[in-house]
């Protein structure tokens, strides 16, 4: 993986609440010339085959699989895209005002509460990385659920007072396919 993910969630991920919410799906068109020499913007990059570009809360732009159902999710500034052939497989993305707590401390704290509330919790990783030249938290774990054993991977990062995140989850038997979706989101997100 060439990048990491990040946003602070103060509540455990929940099933989506379908609500009226503007959903923006970007289509490819002419890209204005770049005025910087720091490298191409992920938004200007071609969308990988089988994916579509979407805008989420807080100005986050990422890619999700074509045809996935987009709904407003629980938690501040969160959208969810669900696999129409497997409702137990989904991704979440977005951004909202960053909490006052330190990014790392907030997620370490959250993991403790999440682990206590989810039977069979097992951490695979919880650490820091750099994403888009800023500190990010990368977290991967499993837990038991009514749908069976679940695996999830998320990344959280802050820019200009907004905390952004990318999150993917599925049952463990679908994780290898879901992991590649998460990696594609990470590789094609901005800011």
N, C-alpha and C positions, 0 to 999 in steps of 0.2 A: 504494500500500500504506500502510495507516495505522500499521503497527508493524513491528518488526524481530525477528529470531530469535536464539537462542543457547545453546551448551553446548560444552565442550572434549572433543573426541574424540582419544584418544591413538593410535588405530590407524585405518587407512583403513577406510571402510565396506566391508563384505563381504556376501556373500550370506547370507541368514538361516539360522540353525540352528533347526530346529523342535524345541521343547522344551516340556515341561509347564510352564506359567507362568500364574498367574491373570490373566485378562483381564477387565476391568470395562467394561461398556458401560452408560452412564447412560441412563435413560429419563426423559422429562419427567414432572414431577409438581409438586405444590405447592412453591413456593419460599418459604422463611421470609423474613419481613420483614427488610430491611437495617437494621443498627444503625449504619451510617456514612453520611456524606453525600458521600463521595468519588466517587460514580458507581457504576453497576451493575457487578457482577462479570461477567466473561465467561461464567462458569458459569451465571449466572442468565439470560443472554440466550437467546433462542430458537435452537435448532439450525437452521442453514440447510437448506433442502429438499435431500434427497439425501445428507445427512450424518448421522452418529451421533456422540454424545459418548463418548469413551473416557478411561480413566485410565491413565497410564503410570507407570513407576518414578519415585521421588522425589516423588510427589504431583502430577505434571504432569497436567493435564486439557486435552484438545484435541478437535477434531472431525476425522473421517476420512470418506471416502465410504462409504455403506452398502454392505455386502456384500463389502468388501475382507477378505482373509484376514490375520488377526493372528497373528504369531509372535514369539518372543523373538529379538532380533537380537544380533549380536556387539557387543562393546564394553560398557563398564559402564553399567548402567541404561538399556538401549535396547530398544525394541519396534519391530517393522516391520509395516506394513500393505501388502499387495501386491494390485494390481489382478488379479482372477481371470481377466480376459480378456486380460491382457498382463503376464506375470510379469517383464518388464524394467522395469515402472513401479511404483514403490513410494515410501512415505514412512516416515520413522523419527521417533521422538519419545521423550522420557524425561528422566531426571535422575539424577544420582549425586553423591557427595561431590566438591566442587570441589577440583581440584589446588592445590597451593601456589603454582604459577606464576601470574603476572599473566594475566588473561583475554586481553588483546590479544596479548601476547608469546607466550602458549601457542599461539594460533591462527596467528599469523604463522609461528612455528616449524613447526607441523604442516603448514601449506600447503607449505612448502619440501620437507619429506620426502614429502608426497603427490605433489607435482609431479615429483619425481625418480623416483618409482615408477610413474607413469602416463603412458604415451606420449601425445604430442599435447596435454598439459595447456595450458589457456588460461584465465587469470583474467579474469572480467568485472568483479568487484568484491570487495574485501576491506576492510572499514572498520568504523567504530563508528557506533552509533546509540543511541537511547534506546528501551527496551522496558519497559513496566510501571514507568516511572520509574527504571530502572537502566541502567547501561552495558551494551550488547550488541554482539556482533560479528556482522556480516552478510556472508556469503561466497557468491559465485556463480561457477561455473566450468564448463568442459567438458573432456572427455578422451576418448581412444579406449578401447574395450573390445571384448571378444569379441562382444558384442551390437551393436556399431556405435558411432557417436559418441554420447556421453552428456552430458547437461546436469544440473547439480545446483544447488540453492540451500539454504542452511542459515542458522540463526541460533542463537546461544549467549548465555546470560545467567546471572547468578548472583544468588541470593537466599538469605540465611541459611545459607551454607556449602554450598549445593547448586548445581551447574551444570546448567541445563536446556538442551534443544535441540529444534529442529524441523528436519527435513531432507526434501527431496523430490528424486527423481531419475527420469529417463526417458531414452529415446533422444531425440535432438534433434527427430525428426519428430513426437514426441508432447509436446514441451515446452510448447506454448501451453496445452494442456489441463491439464498437470501443474502449471504455474505458478499457475493459478487455484486448484488444490487447496492448494498451499503457502500462498497468500495467505489462504485461508479458515481454514487451521490457525492461522496467525499472528493473525488477527483474533478467534479464538475459543479462545485458550489462556490458562491460568492455572497457576501463579502468574506 
